[in-house]
Amino acid sequence: MARKLKQVDAVLVGMGWTGSIMARELTKAGLSVVGLERGAGRSPAQDFALPGIRDELKYRLRFQLMLDNGTETITMRHTPDEAALPMRRWGAFPLGDGVGGAGTHWNGVTWRNLPSEFVLRSHLEQRYGKKTIPADLTIQDWGVTYDELEPYYERFEKLCGTSGKAGNLRGQIIEGGNPFEGPRVSEYPNKPLIMSQAGLIFTAAAKKLGLHPFPTPSSNNSAPYTNIEGQTLGQCQYCGHCEYFGCESNSKASPNICIMPVLMADKRFELRTHAYVKNLVYDKRAKKVRGVVYIDRETGEELEQPADLVVLCAYPFNNVSLMLTAGIGQPYDPRTGKGVVGKNFCLQVMSGVQIFVEDEINPFIGTGVNPAAIDDFQGDNFDHTGLGFFGGGYLYPSISGGRPIQVRAVPPGTPRWGSAWKTATTEWYNHTFPISAHGASYAWRTNYLDLDPNYKDAIGRPLVRMTYNYTPNDKKMSQFLTDKAVEIARAANAKIIGTPNPRTGNFDNINGQSSHHTGGAIMGSDPRTSVINRYLQNWEASNLFVMGRAAFPQNPGYNPTGTIGALAYWSANAITTQYLKNPGPLIRT
Amino acid sequence: MAENDVPRRSFLKTAGAAGTLAASALAGALPRAAEAQTPPAQPAAIPPAPEPLLTLTADEAAFFSAAYDTIIPADRLSPSGTDCGLVTYIDRQLAGAWGNGARLYRNGPFLPARPEHGYQLPLTPREYFAAGIKAANVWSHKTYGKDFDRLPPADRAAGLTAMEKGTAKFDGIEAQPFFEAILQSAMEGFFADPMYGGNRNKVSWRMVGYPGLPATWAAKAEAYRGKRVAIEPQSIADFS
């Protein structure tokens, strides 16, 4: 039996980007807030310090900053008819851990979604006709528009010190920025990062083809910056150790440096690390979540934290799992299409082609965000008539470092070992990079999350089961985007072009893909087709809010963090300006 | 089996001589680095005296040594895998947390798996490599009449190729995934920071031109763009 603690105004599950943003906004509104984090606290000055942080084996290959699979993992299968197997160690993706969550080990890519993405189904039906959308393509509108979110995108960028170049300022198209983006009210807080040689090659090739290259928005600060919380970020050192690593120069925005110092000085906030949340205490009759039960990993004791307001700020898998185990909302059934919790799980459809060039690339001098991209083939920026798919992605030279255990491509036909391999590796290490497509993952009827019947985590909770495979829409889109990458490779005067790798087969757990999981607790305008309303408030339990990319009805071809941050600020604003005055559903049905 | 009784599991004792040879070979491969404004690279260090093994048996060490010397043969670019410290690397890895199943989800059931599911066995890496080496030597005996480490270089290469292509059939442990595990461990040991025991004298970093630490390039990112960065690589130990 859990020992019951003193009631607080709000309890947050998970202390990454959304947990720290929500904690800050709620304490500012005068609430007492407890933040529960399963992992450790993190001190950038200690934990991300030179020289130890530059350790590819420890952080990239052995996943030092990531969740221990022995604590919890997910299971995977391709179709609803199969048995799922556990991901026994991270491969295609890792999940983060500790204070800061994925916000400590991300690359820093900070996009805004296209305005059309927020009204995707309406937009596509209007442009192409209802009949063109396959029945299994279960895409939806978000219930919120780009214009509504714009101030919150801006706020998140000013929290992070995002570096970039506006392409659309209040409707005016600006040379050198992304001409396809939604209108921005202000320029980026920081100038673009220094372009790498790969970025220059990509930019020149894209221009030759009449495309519109621009600097990728990046929360690796190009210059020192003081953010809206008064926290100072450093200048990016182009060290090539962003993804999977913490940042030693405090230049990559993270919850740890952007917000946590302010929160830790605030008496209204209490951080509890090593707090492994077991379940939500759900009063089904009253439709209220009364609190959260967790295990204090430092004592082993089971504790109940009662709260008026409960906010799920964990990874999509955990947010969905806590709702399913508590019986909040109807679980999604892929056979009937009924139910909502677990629905529209998406990932990201990545592909590309390696090119081998004369130039010295110096892959080790760079940032997590290689600062060049084109958005010409993103979303509905191009006419999809007759193409047989919807969606798209951005194309970019995808090097985020020259860490040699993993980054050492050789031309096709080279043996994988022996003297010939050594010779080719030596010849090409500094002369190659991939041109990649960062593709959308549009929701499909059979891709969803539920609870696995066979496998349990370290405290006996069922693992989340991911039923996921590449869809017919994904495969056609991936072929299209990969062909575009090859066109750019040709225009780049590559000496050798590698073998293009569009997604053709099954999703696999092994090869690095993306940790941009979305959906499962999606937002929308109708409780019959979504889990949370436009303010991220659960339709059933009105004192439960669900943050993060679990809310995305489908995943556009962008990295999700910009939108995650914007949605957290948007939701926090609704809570502090509307909900607290009159706790209850913010949207009446 | 008489030949197996010959005290041939002494790869480390012979490493010194091979290392000297490889060191001079390496020195000859350095003209690119020598163009640099920075000091000329030092010759590869002679591997230290034989080191005690933490966990590997003599048979296992001999297998790894033979496999690594085939994957990374001594040539003008680097000393052999063994002389680069790869056996020390794998010995330490298998003796430590990773080798003993840390961060691995080990609960059953162990259901029939497709390759897309990734590693699905109940074995820790330490147990897996032990079983794999036994199976590989049984196969090597059947095919060539000798343990793998006893084969001449051409047969070792042919043996690894058969495992890589999946034409070699082992009992128990599957040959192809076992080969992938060996190859992966070789690349990790060869390219990881030297503090893990492989990549002695930062030999692989010199080979490809990876400068290592501290990687604080902000002031040089533009000046070095498109130009070869020929500087003495530095490792974690150099800053410790």
Interface residues (C-beta under 8 A of the other chain):
Chain A: L50 P51 G52 R54 D55 E56 L57 L61 R62 F63 D68 N69 G70 T73 M76 H78 A83 L85 P86 M87 R88 R89 G91 I194 M195 S196 Q197 L200 Q235 C236 Q237 Y238 C239 G240 H241 S249 D359 E360 N362 F364 I365 G402 P404 I405 R408 R416 W417 G418 S419 K422 T423 T425 T426 Y429 N430 N454 Y455 K456 N506 F507 D508 N509 I510
Chain B: T70 I71 I72 P73 D75 L77 S78 W98 G101 A102 R103 L104 Y105 R106 N107 P109 L111 A113 R114 P115 E116 H117 G118 Y119 Q120 A157 L160 E164 L183 A186 M187 E188 F191 A192 D193 Y196 S204 W205 M207 V208 G209 Y210 P211 G212 L213 P214 A215 T216 W217 A218 K220 A221 E222 Y224 R225 G226 K227 R228 V229 I236 D238 F239 S240
